[in-house]
Amino acid sequence: MELFKSLVVFATTFIIMEFMAWFTHKYVMHGFLWSLHKDHHNQNLKTSWWERNDLFFVFYAVISMSFFYSQVELGFIYGFAVGFGIMAYGLTYFIVHDIFIHQRFKILRNASNWYAKGIRKAHKMHHANLKKDGGESFGMLFPPIKYFKEK
């Protein structure tokens, strides 16, 4: 039963992370920390393969590690489940966003199913705006249904 509860906590954490990614992207990256995110929208500002935007993954990695610590050192019974949920979402985000969409590694180029097309379209619309304000589609894995409709 404890394993089942841990799996539920893991899955719930993973799903909540999509909301956290949306919230962080809309109100933090396109808000008071735009200075760290703008080189991701404007490739002319990039000075290397790395982007200042890449620092955001460190934030969530520290939170994930803190939950591992909370179970080992503080006895929080679901620390690993939450930590792995955050880590799994981060890995999924990296694969979808950095590898699949932005092609930072030249793999996963030919995926063309309805879901792949929908998330690519949503992200393309997000990047159509190069400015801090006025953007759309701030989530990653569950974009609005309108991006899945054929045109």
TITI-959984 format. One record per residue (C-alpha): x, y, z; residue number from 1; residue in three letters. Coordinates in steps of 0.001 Angstrom, whole numbers, plus 500000, padded with zeros to 6 digits. Example, Ala and Ser with C-alpha at 12.3 -4.5 7.8 and 13.67 -1.06 7.14 Angstrom:
BEGIN
+--------+--------+--------+-----+------+
|     xx |     yy |     zz | seq | type |
+--------+--------+--------+-----+------+
| 512300 | 495500 | 507800 |   1 |  ALA |
| 513670 | 498940 | 507140 |   2 |  SER |
+--------+--------+--------+-----+------+
This chain:
BEGIN
+--------+--------+--------+-----+------+
|     xx |     yy |     zz | seq | type |
+--------+--------+--------+-----+------+
| 500000 | 500000 | 500000 |   1 |  MET |
| 502866 | 502362 | 500782 |   2 |  GLU |
| 504273 | 501815 | 497275 |   3 |  LEU |
| 500881 | 502683 | 495774 |   4 |  PHE |
| 500703 | 505881 | 497834 |   5 |  LYS |
| 504219 | 506815 | 496749 |   6 |  SER |
| 503306 | 506243 | 493091 |   7 |  LEU |
| 500225 | 508444 | 493497 |   8 |  VAL |
| 502367 | 511173 | 495107 |   9 |  VAL |
| 504925 | 510815 | 492276 |  10 |  PHE |
| 502248 | 511096 | 489547 |  11 |  ALA |
| 500483 | 513965 | 491306 |  12 |  THR |
| 503774 | 515826 | 491682 |  13 |  THR |
| 504551 | 515310 | 487991 |  14 |  PHE |
| 501155 | 516758 | 487005 |  15 |  ILE |
| 501451 | 519674 | 489449 |  16 |  ILE |
| 504823 | 520486 | 487894 |  17 |  MET |
| 503085 | 521344 | 484613 |  18 |  GLU |
| 501158 | 524028 | 486492 |  19 |  PHE |
| 504386 | 525154 | 488197 |  20 |  MET |
| 506126 | 525353 | 484808 |  21 |  ALA |
| 503241 | 527401 | 483390 |  22 |  TRP |
| 503169 | 529712 | 486417 |  23 |  PHE |
| 506958 | 530144 | 486523 |  24 |  THR |
| 507113 | 530736 | 482781 |  25 |  HIS |
| 504281 | 533277 | 482696 |  26 |  LYS |
| 504898 | 535218 | 485917 |  27 |  TYR |
| 508597 | 534747 | 486685 |  28 |  VAL |
| 510383 | 534195 | 483355 |  29 |  MET |
| 508149 | 536704 | 481574 |  30 |  HIS |
| 508024 | 538793 | 484735 |  31 |  GLY |
| 510716 | 539921 | 487131 |  32 |  PHE |
| 513345 | 537463 | 485787 |  33 |  LEU |
| 512874 | 538339 | 482113 |  34 |  TRP |
| 516570 | 539273 | 482031 |  35 |  SER |
| 517375 | 535553 | 482406 |  36 |  LEU |
| 514801 | 534417 | 479855 |  37 |  HIS |
| 514966 | 536944 | 477013 |  38 |  LYS |
| 517958 | 535319 | 475292 |  39 |  ASP |
| 515777 | 532238 | 474861 |  40 |  HIS |
| 513279 | 534290 | 472820 |  41 |  HIS |
| 515787 | 536414 | 470939 |  42 |  ASN |
| 518575 | 534325 | 469455 |  43 |  GLN |
| 520534 | 537499 | 468639 |  44 |  ASN |
| 521187 | 537883 | 472381 |  45 |  LEU |
| 522762 | 534442 | 472743 |  46 |  LYS |
| 526491 | 534435 | 473361 |  47 |  THR |
| 526989 | 530652 | 473524 |  48 |  SER |
| 525204 | 527318 | 473254 |  49 |  TRP |
| 524102 | 527849 | 476859 |  50 |  TRP |
| 521367 | 530340 | 477579 |  51 |  GLU |
| 520843 | 532331 | 480766 |  52 |  ARG |
| 517432 | 530680 | 480636 |  53 |  ASN |
| 519147 | 527364 | 481471 |  54 |  ASP |
| 519587 | 528581 | 485044 |  55 |  LEU |
| 515910 | 527892 | 485712 |  56 |  PHE |
| 516533 | 524140 | 485651 |  57 |  PHE |
| 518962 | 524590 | 488552 |  58 |  VAL |
| 516149 | 526078 | 490652 |  59 |  PHE |
| 513932 | 523020 | 490254 |  60 |  TYR |
| 516882 | 520629 | 490593 |  61 |  ALA |
| 517642 | 522131 | 494009 |  62 |  VAL |
| 513998 | 521744 | 495035 |  63 |  ILE |
| 514025 | 518116 | 493874 |  64 |  SER |
| 517226 | 517386 | 495800 |  65 |  MET |
| 515750 | 519083 | 498858 |  66 |  SER |
| 512899 | 516584 | 498839 |  67 |  PHE |
| 515367 | 513677 | 498625 |  68 |  PHE |
| 517142 | 515195 | 501620 |  69 |  TYR |
| 513829 | 515628 | 503442 |  70 |  SER |
| 513246 | 511877 | 503361 |  71 |  GLN |
| 516785 | 510788 | 504189 |  72 |  VAL |
| 517525 | 513307 | 506919 |  73 |  GLU |
| 514149 | 514563 | 508111 |  74 |  LEU |
| 512006 | 511466 | 507719 |  75 |  GLY |
| 509443 | 512910 | 505279 |  76 |  PHE |
| 507986 | 509642 | 504012 |  77 |  ILE |
| 507143 | 510950 | 500519 |  78 |  TYR |
| 510344 | 512917 | 499962 |  79 |  GLY |
| 511640 | 510531 | 497300 |  80 |  PHE |
| 508261 | 510393 | 495547 |  81 |  ALA |
| 508029 | 514191 | 495335 |  82 |  VAL |
| 511722 | 514553 | 494441 |  83 |  GLY |
| 511475 | 511969 | 491674 |  84 |  PHE |
| 508211 | 513529 | 490428 |  85 |  GLY |
| 509956 | 516888 | 490050 |  86 |  ILE |
| 513000 | 515234 | 488485 |  87 |  MET |
| 510883 | 513197 | 486033 |  88 |  ALA |
| 509010 | 516320 | 484957 |  89 |  TYR |
| 512306 | 518164 | 484516 |  90 |  GLY |
| 513683 | 515365 | 482354 |  91 |  LEU |
| 510477 | 515263 | 480309 |  92 |  THR |
| 510542 | 519052 | 479921 |  93 |  TYR |
| 514174 | 518889 | 478769 |  94 |  PHE |
| 513417 | 516178 | 476211 |  95 |  ILE |
| 510303 | 517910 | 474861 |  96 |  VAL |
| 511477 | 521532 | 475021 |  97 |  HIS |
| 515220 | 521500 | 474483 |  98 |  ASP |
| 515673 | 518380 | 472367 |  99 |  ILE |
| 512400 | 517915 | 470464 | 100 |  PHE |
| 511218 | 521513 | 469984 | 101 |  ILE |
| 514419 | 523581 | 469940 | 102 |  HIS |
| 516674 | 520831 | 468555 | 103 |  GLN |
| 519595 | 521653 | 470845 | 104 |  ARG |
| 520638 | 518085 | 470100 | 105 |  PHE |
| 519831 | 516966 | 466582 | 106 |  LYS |
| 517600 | 514025 | 467452 | 107 |  ILE |
| 513818 | 513466 | 467558 | 108 |  LEU |
| 513426 | 515571 | 464411 | 109 |  ARG |
| 510835 | 513539 | 462570 | 110 |  ASN |
| 508056 | 513042 | 465112 | 111 |  ALA |
| 504861 | 514079 | 463379 | 112 |  SER |
| 501948 | 512619 | 465321 | 113 |  ASN |
| 499059 | 514849 | 466420 | 114 |  TRP |
| 500559 | 515491 | 469874 | 115 |  TYR |
| 504009 | 516392 | 468527 | 116 |  ALA |
| 502474 | 518777 | 465997 | 117 |  LYS |
| 500293 | 520367 | 468683 | 118 |  GLY |
| 503072 | 521098 | 471149 | 119 |  ILE |
| 505339 | 522369 | 468381 | 120 |  ARG |
| 502603 | 524689 | 467144 | 121 |  LYS |
| 501885 | 525984 | 470663 | 122 |  ALA |
| 505548 | 526653 | 471309 | 123 |  HIS |
| 505980 | 528316 | 467925 | 124 |  LYS |
| 503139 | 530684 | 468797 | 125 |  MET |
| 504762 | 531365 | 472157 | 126 |  HIS |
| 508032 | 532301 | 470441 | 127 |  HIS |
| 506282 | 534469 | 467848 | 128 |  ALA |
| 506404 | 537198 | 470485 | 129 |  ASN |
| 509972 | 538295 | 471252 | 130 |  LEU |
| 508939 | 540599 | 474082 | 131 |  LYS |
| 508313 | 540206 | 477783 | 132 |  LYS |
| 504590 | 540931 | 477540 | 133 |  ASP |
| 501825 | 539779 | 475241 | 134 |  GLY |
| 502783 | 536131 | 474869 | 135 |  GLY |
| 500617 | 533040 | 474827 | 136 |  GLU |
| 500888 | 529328 | 475596 | 137 |  SER |
| 503182 | 529261 | 478617 | 138 |  PHE |
| 502733 | 525586 | 479505 | 139 |  GLY |
| 504637 | 522730 | 477919 | 140 |  MET |
| 503020 | 519296 | 478010 | 141 |  LEU |
| 499331 | 520263 | 477997 | 142 |  PHE |
| 498891 | 523254 | 475663 | 143 |  PRO |
| 495402 | 524543 | 474815 | 144 |  PRO |
| 493331 | 522260 | 472591 | 145 |  ILE |
| 493283 | 524838 | 469761 | 146 |  LYS |
| 496862 | 523861 | 468877 | 147 |  TYR |
| 495804 | 520300 | 468145 | 148 |  PHE |
| 493216 | 521253 | 465534 | 149 |  LYS |
| 494293 | 520924 | 461910 | 150 |  GLU |
| 494293 | 524070 | 459798 | 151 |  LYS |
+--------+--------+--------+-----+------+
